[in-house]
Amino acid sequence: MSDDVVPDLNGLWSCAVIGKPRWWSKVVGGSVLTCLVGSWCLGFSVPVTILALAYKRYSKSAGLLLAATMYPYFLDVPVRPMAARFWLLAAHWFGGCSMSYEKREPNDLSVPHMQVYFPHGMFTLGLILNSGIRTAATQPDGQDWNHYVGTAGPQHPVPFIGLAVGMLVKAPIFGHIVAKWTGCIKSVSKGPMLNMMSRGESFGLTPGGFHEASLMEYGKER
């Protein structure tokens, strides 16, 4: 008989597992993912809808929709923990999720991290569901910290911020209820990215982004 293998877990830290399987997991997780994709798709249709309403002379409806769409671009939108908790329910679709960090002191934030995710799809849900959105769900007083983050590890699990294409971050609906309400998604444009690096902040991104994902052919290297 071979000796039992004893793995060395020194320096390994994992955030808490969320979305453990329940009888209702697929329904809830699927509904949240539908809302996520819907906010992205419907957001880009808002300008066309406003123009159509104005053309049909539904002036009040067009004005209200325009005001609701434009105010996040001119006013500060606070982080809303309930929004972060809602989006985290998407983890139920996958039967739970967490992320582990190796060779890293649990409370050491002295070395900034840039995490990249490859291969990836158009939405890197593994990165999103294990990013700073977990911390946002506990604001402002750390409520349910052990449930969303864990009993050990840094105050802001790496990466706290996820970078996405600027057009998506500024898009109507998605940019408001996903990016701004969670406070965990910023533009991957050169200027904002360099500013984060100069401040020593940790972040995650997807090399190639949406463009690379759109070139994918199943079962074929590109």
C-alpha positions in Angstrom: 0.0 0.0 0.0 1.2 3.5 -0.8 1.5 6.1 1.9 -1.4 8.5 2.2 -0.8 11.8 0.3 -0.9 14.8 2.6 -1.2 18.0 0.5 0.6 21.1 1.6 -2.2 23.7 2.1 0.1 26.5 3.5 -0.7 29.8 1.8 -4.0 28.5 0.3 -7.1 30.6 1.0 -10.5 30.2 -0.4 -13.5 32.5 -0.3 -16.7 31.0 1.1 -18.8 28.7 -1.2 -22.1 30.4 -2.2 -25.0 28.9 -4.1 -24.9 25.4 -2.7 -27.5 23.2 -4.5 -31.1 23.5 -3.3 -34.3 22.2 -4.9 -34.9 25.7 -6.3 -31.3 26.4 -7.4 -31.8 26.1 -11.2 -34.9 28.3 -11.2 -33.4 31.1 -9.1 -30.0 31.0 -10.8 -31.4 30.9 -14.3 -33.7 33.8 -13.5 -30.9 35.9 -12.3 -28.7 35.1 -15.3 -31.6 36.0 -17.6 -31.9 39.4 -15.8 -28.1 39.9 -16.3 -28.1 39.2 -20.0 -31.4 41.0 -20.4 -30.1 44.2 -18.8 -27.2 44.1 -21.3 -29.4 43.4 -24.4 -32.3 45.7 -23.4 -30.0 48.5 -22.5 -28.8 49.0 -26.0 -32.4 49.1 -27.3 -33.4 52.0 -25.0 -32.3 54.8 -27.4 -34.4 53.2 -30.2 -37.3 52.8 -27.9 -37.2 56.5 -26.8 -37.1 57.6 -30.4 -40.0 55.3 -31.3 -42.1 56.7 -28.5 -41.3 60.3 -29.5 -42.1 59.5 -33.1 -45.5 58.1 -32.0 -46.0 61.2 -29.9 -45.9 59.5 -26.6 -44.0 62.4 -25.2 -44.5 61.8 -21.5 -43.4 58.2 -21.8 -40.4 59.1 -23.9 -39.5 61.9 -21.4 -39.8 59.6 -18.4 -37.7 56.8 -20.0 -35.1 59.4 -21.1 -34.9 60.8 -17.5 -34.6 57.3 -16.0 -31.9 56.4 -18.4 -29.8 59.5 -18.2 -29.7 60.3 -14.5 -26.9 57.8 -13.7 -24.6 59.7 -16.1 -25.0 62.9 -14.2 -25.6 61.9 -10.5 -23.5 59.8 -8.2 -25.1 56.3 -7.9 -24.4 54.7 -4.5 -23.4 51.0 -4.1 -26.5 49.0 -3.2 -25.7 45.8 -1.2 -29.1 44.3 -2.2 -28.1 44.5 -5.8 -24.8 42.6 -5.1 -26.7 40.0 -3.2 -29.2 39.6 -6.0 -26.5 39.1 -8.7 -24.7 36.6 -6.5 -27.7 34.3 -6.6 -26.6 33.4 -10.1 -24.1 31.0 -8.4 -27.1 28.7 -7.8 -27.2 27.9 -11.5 -23.7 26.3 -11.3 -24.3 24.4 -8.1 -22.1 26.8 -6.0 -18.9 28.6 -6.6 -15.7 29.9 -4.8 -12.2 30.9 -5.7 -8.9 29.8 -4.1 -5.7 31.8 -3.9 -2.3 30.0 -3.6 1.0 31.1 -2.0 -0.5 34.2 -0.5 -0.7 35.4 3.0 -4.4 35.8 3.9 -4.2 39.4 5.1 -1.4 40.6 2.8 -2.5 43.4 0.5 0.9 44.8 0.0 1.4 43.3 -3.5 -1.3 44.3 -6.0 -2.7 41.5 -8.2 -3.9 41.4 -11.8 -5.9 38.2 -12.5 -6.6 37.2 -16.1 -9.2 34.6 -17.1 -8.6 32.3 -20.1 -10.3 30.7 -21.9 -13.4 32.8 -21.4 -16.8 33.5 -22.8 -18.6 36.9 -23.2 -19.4 36.9 -19.5 -16.7 35.6 -17.2 -19.0 34.6 -14.4 -16.4 32.7 -12.5 -14.5 36.0 -12.1 -17.5 38.1 -11.5 -19.1 35.9 -8.8 -15.8 35.7 -6.8 -14.7 39.3 -7.1 -15.4 42.3 -4.9 -19.1 41.9 -5.5 -19.0 39.6 -2.4 -17.6 42.5 -0.3 -20.2 44.8 -1.8 -22.9 42.4 -0.6 -21.8 43.0 3.1 -21.7 46.8 3.0 -21.9 49.1 4.9 -21.2 47.2 8.2 -19.9 43.8 7.1 -23.2 42.1 7.6 -23.1 38.3 6.7 -19.3 38.6 6.0 -18.7 34.9 6.8 -21.5 33.9 4.3 -20.3 36.0 1.4 -16.6 36.3 1.9 -15.4 33.7 4.5 -13.9 33.4 7.9 -10.4 34.2 6.8 -8.7 36.2 4.1 -8.2 39.9 3.1 -10.9 42.5 3.6 -11.1 42.9 -0.2 -10.7 39.5 -1.9 -8.6 39.8 -5.1 -9.6 41.0 -7.6 -11.8 43.6 -6.0 -12.5 45.3 -9.3 -13.3 43.6 -12.7 -12.5 45.5 -15.9 -14.9 45.4 -18.8 -15.2 47.2 -22.2 -16.1 50.8 -21.6 -19.2 50.7 -23.8 -20.7 48.0 -21.6 -19.9 49.8 -18.4 -21.6 53.0 -19.8 -24.5 51.1 -21.3 -28.0 52.0 -20.2 -29.5 49.6 -17.6 -26.5 47.3 -17.3 -24.1 50.2 -16.4 -26.6 51.3 -13.8 -27.9 48.2 -12.0 -24.9 46.0 -12.5 -21.7 48.1 -12.7 -22.7 51.1 -10.5 -24.9 49.4 -8.0 -22.2 46.8 -7.2 -19.3 49.2 -7.6 -17.1 46.3 -8.8 -16.9 46.9 -12.6 -14.9 49.6 -14.3 -13.7 50.4 -17.8 -10.8 48.5 -19.2 -9.8 51.5 -21.3 -6.2 52.6 -21.1 -6.7 55.6 -18.9 -8.8 54.0 -16.1 -6.6 50.9 -16.1 -3.3 52.9 -15.8 -4.9 54.9 -12.9 -5.7 51.8 -11.0 -2.2 50.4 -11.5 -0.6 53.7 -10.4 -2.7 53.5 -7.2 -1.6 49.9 -6.6 -5.1 48.4 -6.8 -5.9 44.8 -7.7 -8.2 43.9 -10.5 -9.2 41.2 -13.0 -9.7 41.2 -16.7 -10.3 38.9 -19.7 -7.6 39.0 -22.4 -9.2 39.7 -25.8 -12.6 40.5 -24.2 -15.8 40.2 -26.2 -14.0 40.4 -29.6 -11.9 37.2 -28.8 -15.0 35.4 -27.5 -16.8 36.2 -30.8 -14.1 34.5 -32.8 -14.5 31.2 -31.0 -15.3 28.0 -33.0 -16.3 25.0 -31.0 -13.7 22.3 -30.9 -11.2 24.3 -32.9 -8.1 26.2 -31.8 -7.9 29.8 -33.1 
